[in-house]
Amino acid sequence: MKKNHIFILLFLGAFFHSQTTDKKYLDSLNAEINKTQEPGKKIKNILLLSDYYRKKDTTKTYLLLKNAESIAGNNKELKGMVLVSKGISYTQTNPVKAKKILLEADGLLKEFKTK
């Protein structure tokens, strides 16, 4: 019985630590998004945030990706980055759409030599 209490306490401690860490991470990303004016940095942080929400809240993920798309505008590299994230977000729910989006991203990004 004592072992069960110890296990429960350890589990709850890990759970609450995880919640605190997640909140700090989300707060940090949101702060960076709000203060950054450079489109590339803003989009990278939005994509990190959308990646965090991908399995937790798909509506929030798609809203973030839509926001990133509007910031990217006609910039091929930024638009390609957003499309990669968008394509990945559809892999589980709509593989055909995911493939189409990822191929579009590939077409935009193939001319860039950066990592």
C-alpha positions as CSV (number, residue, x, y, z in Angstrom):
1,M,0.0,0.0,0.0
2,K,2.8,2.4,0.9
3,K,4.4,1.7,-2.6
4,N,1.2,2.8,-4.3
5,H,1.2,6.1,-2.4
6,I,4.8,6.7,-3.4
7,F,4.0,5.9,-7.0
8,I,1.0,8.3,-7.0
9,L,3.1,11.1,-5.5
10,L,5.9,10.6,-8.1
11,F,3.3,10.5,-10.9
12,L,1.6,13.7,-9.7
13,G,4.9,15.4,-9.2
14,A,6.0,14.6,-12.7
15,F,2.6,15.6,-14.1
16,F,2.6,19.0,-12.4
17,H,6.2,19.7,-13.4
18,S,5.3,18.9,-17.0
19,Q,2.4,21.3,-16.8
20,T,4.7,24.1,-15.5
21,T,7.3,23.4,-18.2
22,D,4.7,23.5,-20.9
23,K,3.3,26.8,-19.7
24,K,6.7,28.4,-19.6
25,Y,7.4,27.1,-23.1
26,L,4.1,28.4,-24.5
27,D,4.5,31.7,-22.7
28,S,8.0,32.1,-24.1
29,L,6.9,31.3,-27.7
30,N,4.0,33.7,-27.4
31,A,6.2,36.5,-26.0
32,E,8.6,36.0,-28.9
33,I,5.8,36.0,-31.5
34,N,4.4,39.2,-30.0
35,K,7.7,41.2,-29.8
36,T,9.3,40.0,-33.0
37,Q,8.8,42.1,-36.1
38,E,11.0,40.0,-38.5
39,P,8.7,37.7,-40.5
40,G,11.1,34.8,-40.5
41,K,11.6,34.7,-36.8
42,K,7.9,35.3,-36.2
43,I,6.9,32.4,-38.5
44,K,9.5,30.0,-37.0
45,N,8.0,30.6,-33.5
46,I,4.4,30.3,-34.8
47,L,5.4,27.0,-36.4
48,L,6.9,25.8,-33.1
49,L,3.7,26.7,-31.4
50,S,1.6,25.0,-34.0
51,D,3.7,21.9,-33.7
52,Y,3.1,21.9,-29.9
53,Y,-0.7,22.0,-30.5
54,R,-0.7,19.5,-33.4
55,K,-1.9,16.5,-31.3
56,K,-3.6,18.6,-28.6
57,D,-5.8,21.1,-30.5
58,T,-6.0,20.9,-34.2
59,T,-8.2,24.0,-34.5
60,K,-5.5,26.1,-32.8
61,T,-2.9,24.4,-35.0
62,Y,-4.7,25.4,-38.2
63,L,-5.4,29.0,-37.0
64,L,-1.7,29.4,-36.2
65,L,-0.8,28.0,-39.7
66,K,-3.2,30.4,-41.4
67,N,-1.6,33.3,-39.5
68,A,1.8,32.1,-40.5
69,E,0.7,31.9,-44.2
70,S,-0.6,35.5,-44.1
71,I,2.8,36.7,-42.6
72,A,4.8,34.7,-45.2
73,G,2.9,36.5,-48.1
74,N,4.7,35.9,-51.4
75,N,8.1,35.0,-49.8
76,K,8.8,31.5,-51.3
77,E,11.1,30.3,-48.5
78,L,8.7,31.3,-45.7
79,K,5.7,30.1,-47.5
80,G,7.4,26.7,-48.1
81,M,8.3,26.4,-44.4
82,V,4.7,27.0,-43.5
83,L,3.5,24.5,-46.1
84,V,5.8,21.8,-44.7
85,S,4.3,22.3,-41.3
86,K,0.8,22.4,-42.7
87,G,1.4,19.2,-44.7
88,I,2.7,17.4,-41.7
89,S,-0.4,18.4,-39.7
90,Y,-2.6,16.7,-42.3
91,T,-0.6,13.4,-42.4
92,Q,-2.9,11.6,-40.0
93,T,-6.3,13.0,-41.0
94,N,-5.9,13.5,-44.8
95,P,-2.8,11.8,-46.3
96,V,-3.8,12.8,-49.9
97,K,-4.1,16.5,-48.9
98,A,-0.8,16.2,-46.9
99,K,1.0,14.8,-50.0
100,K,-0.3,17.6,-52.2
101,I,0.7,20.3,-49.7
102,L,4.2,18.7,-49.1
103,L,4.8,18.5,-52.9
104,E,3.9,22.2,-53.2
105,A,6.3,23.0,-50.4
106,D,9.0,21.0,-52.1
107,G,8.5,23.0,-55.3
108,L,8.9,26.2,-53.4
109,L,11.9,25.2,-51.3
110,K,14.0,23.3,-53.9
111,E,15.7,26.4,-55.1
112,F,17.0,27.3,-51.6
113,K,20.3,25.8,-50.4
114,T,19.9,26.6,-46.7
115,K,19.3,23.9,-44.0
